[in-house]
Amino acid sequence: MALPSRTSEIKPKMDVKLTMEELRYMTLFQDVTGVTPKDCIVDEARNAILFIVDPGRLGQAVGRRGSNVRQLSKLLGKNIEIIEWADNLEDFVKNLFMPARVLGAKLVTHPNRKILYVMVDPKDKGIAIGKNGRNVAKARIVLKRYFDIDNVVIV
């Protein structure tokens, strides 16, 4: 099987299994925001819950001035992060690293692992990496789940 040559052609795998806890969080998210999430990822290490929503629904999910995010965070006692879905790797990576300006992404496949190199605007490198590398850790978790990518490197 030939690998797609561009990151804009790489499609996600959609056979993600959800736990009962994640399903409960998704139901609460829908009740609070009115948006049905595509996925929910509980990140115990960062005390966060990541919700992935359909394209164009991010604003409604976040709420006016972040009201929905604040309400969910208060109810669940965890940090809430909402990511907008995209059907290809490059756009999904751009959404993951918002508000940092992603210039491009290159997937390098080794025999037993995949590494994604994300090129960001030099002024936004700190934003892309995040405090203590939290944005890279978040990207690593989400990209492992959907694209089976083992490592994310910001360049």
C-alpha positions in Angstrom: 0.0 0.0 0.0 1.5 3.4 -1.0 1.4 6.1 1.6 -0.3 9.4 0.7 2.4 11.9 -0.2 0.8 14.9 1.4 -0.5 15.4 5.0 -3.7 16.9 3.4 -4.5 13.5 1.9 -4.1 11.4 5.1 -7.4 10.4 6.6 -8.2 9.5 10.2 -9.3 6.2 11.5 -12.8 6.3 12.9 -13.0 3.1 14.9 -12.5 4.7 18.3 -13.9 2.9 21.3 -15.4 5.0 24.1 -15.6 4.2 27.8 -18.8 4.6 29.9 -17.1 7.6 31.6 -16.4 9.3 28.2 -20.0 8.7 27.1 -21.3 10.3 30.3 -19.0 13.3 29.7 -20.2 13.5 26.1 -23.9 13.5 27.2 -23.2 16.3 29.8 -21.3 18.3 27.1 -24.3 18.0 24.8 -26.7 19.0 27.5 -24.7 22.1 28.4 -23.6 23.2 24.9 -26.3 21.9 22.5 -23.5 20.5 20.4 -23.0 16.7 19.9 -19.3 16.0 20.3 -17.6 13.5 17.9 -15.3 12.2 20.6 -14.2 12.7 24.2 -10.7 12.0 25.5 -10.0 12.0 29.3 -6.4 13.1 30.0 -5.8 12.2 33.7 -2.1 13.4 33.5 -3.2 16.9 32.7 -6.5 16.8 34.6 -8.3 17.7 31.3 -11.1 16.5 29.1 -10.8 17.0 25.4 -13.9 17.2 23.3 -13.8 17.1 19.5 -16.7 18.8 17.7 -17.8 18.9 14.1 -16.5 21.7 11.8 -18.3 25.0 12.3 -19.6 24.0 15.8 -16.7 25.3 17.8 -18.1 28.7 18.6 -21.4 27.2 19.8 -19.6 24.6 21.9 -17.3 27.2 23.6 -20.3 29.6 24.2 -20.4 33.3 24.6 -17.1 34.4 26.1 -16.3 30.8 27.0 -19.4 30.4 29.2 -19.9 26.7 28.3 -16.3 25.8 28.9 -16.3 27.6 32.3 -19.6 25.8 33.3 -18.3 22.4 32.3 -15.0 23.0 34.0 -16.8 23.9 37.2 -19.2 20.9 37.0 -16.5 18.4 36.3 -13.5 19.9 38.2 -11.3 19.4 35.2 -9.8 21.6 32.4 -12.0 21.5 29.3 -10.5 21.8 25.8 -12.5 21.8 22.6 -11.0 20.9 19.3 -12.6 21.4 15.9 -12.6 18.3 13.7 -11.1 18.2 10.2 -11.1 15.3 7.7 -7.4 15.5 6.9 -4.3 15.5 9.0 -3.0 18.9 8.0 -6.2 20.8 8.8 -6.7 18.8 12.0 -3.1 19.7 13.2 -3.9 23.4 12.5 -7.0 23.1 14.6 -5.1 21.3 17.4 -2.5 24.0 17.7 -4.8 27.1 17.5 -4.1 30.0 18.0 -0.5 29.3 16.8 -0.1 29.7 13.1 0.8 26.3 11.6 2.7 26.6 8.3 2.7 23.0 7.5 3.1 19.4 8.7 5.2 16.5 7.5 4.7 12.9 8.5 7.8 10.8 8.6 7.2 7.0 8.7 9.9 4.7 10.2 9.5 0.9 10.2 7.9 0.8 13.7 6.8 4.4 14.4 5.4 7.6 12.8 6.7 11.1 13.7 4.8 14.3 12.7 6.9 17.4 12.2 4.8 20.5 12.6 6.2 23.8 11.2 4.9 26.8 13.0 5.5 30.6 12.6 8.7 31.3 14.7 6.8 33.9 16.7 4.2 31.3 17.7 6.6 28.5 18.7 6.0 29.1 22.4 2.2 29.1 21.9 2.4 25.8 19.9 4.5 24.1 22.5 2.5 25.4 25.5 3.4 25.7 29.1 5.6 22.7 30.1 4.9 21.2 26.6 1.2 20.7 27.4 0.0 21.5 23.8 2.4 19.0 22.3 1.3 16.4 24.9 -2.3 17.1 23.9 -1.5 16.8 20.2 0.4 13.5 20.8 -2.6 12.0 22.6 -5.2 13.0 20.0 -3.0 12.2 17.0 -2.1 8.8 18.4 -5.8 8.0 18.7 -6.8 9.1 15.2 -3.7 8.8 13.0 -1.5 6.3 15.0 1.3 9.0 15.2 3.8 8.2 17.9 5.5 11.5 18.3 5.0 15.2 17.5 7.9 17.6 17.0 7.5 21.4 16.7 10.0 23.0 14.2 
